[in-house]
Amino acid sequence: MNKRSSLYVALALVLLTASACAAGGAAQPAGAGDEQPLAGSPGAATESAPSNPDAATAPSQDAANADGPAGPESIDLTSPALYLLPDAPAYHFNSTIRYTGTDKSGAAKEVTENGLADVQTLPQVTQRFWSSLEGYVDDAGSTGSVNILSSDTVIIGDQMTSAQMVSVNGADPELFCNTGLASEMQGPSLSESTPLIQEWLSGQAPRVEAGVEVNGFTTDKYELSSANLAGAEGLVSAFVYVARDGGSITRFELQSQANEQRFGFDPSRLIEVSRIYNYVLVEDGSLEIAIPAECDE
């Protein structure tokens, strides 16, 4: 792996981690640095690029009988049983973070960060981390800017292959194919960038809706308040959806207002920030994870 390619892989990891950590502070920018998502696609975990998870929620017609009785009237957010990670041996995670506001000229602007993580341990440790940025590239001729517009990293055993579309100083994006050993990367692993929402949540949350279909599960919807969320400044609304089958949180939603200094937004004006995180337990060994086709030579 040459030095420049290695730098882009490291930068992608740093920005993934920054975005994940920032979700606990609703009114704060989503992270330092330029741009990068976490890890986005609802439903079945496949090799295909993620779709928008916003439309994956619909009320059940028979909430009282679907997949058993409704969940408790309130849940204890400190219960480890609510969270798939970090102990699940195989899982699919996706996220969509959408920023809506105005740029420095007052024009409407929307930027979206998408992400996906597929992880399994059988027949060997295999992981895929995909991310994309929609709606923003630095101006042409910018100095010292790097925009990672998409990144698809696959780790099989210790072998890592990454395909990234990168714009440097606002130029047309170029494909960079990087290979190396995951164990040689410094800092936290990519799997550690997947948000552990239990680090931000505490207290009791009341049930506000029963029998909601999310990610292929019948779930019950619980509302979070500022008392439940660490760093909840700017909170508009927040919810978790608990699957009746298994009893774990399969979706986390957060709506907030914040001042955003990245992506060309006017930092003096509040923007709307929407976060959706989906967590799905899968059968270990069932995921189809392959080296990115554009770099499989």
Buried (B, 14 or more C-beta within 10 A) or exposed (E): BEEEBBBBBEBBBBBBBBBBBBBBBBBBBBBEBBBBBBBBBBBEBBBEEBBBBEEBBEEBEEBEEBBEEBBBEEBEBEEEEBBBBEEBBBBBBBBBBBBBBBBEEEEEBBBBBBBBBBBBEEEEBBBBBBBBBEBBBBEEEBEEBBBBBBBBBBBBEEEBBBBBBBBBBBBEBEEBBBEBEBEEBEEEBBBEBBBBBBEBBBBBBEBEBBBBBBBBBBBBBBBBBEEBBEBBEBBEEBBBBBBBEEBBBBBBBBBBBBBBEBBBBBBEBBBBBBBBBBBBBBEBEEBEBEBBEEBEE
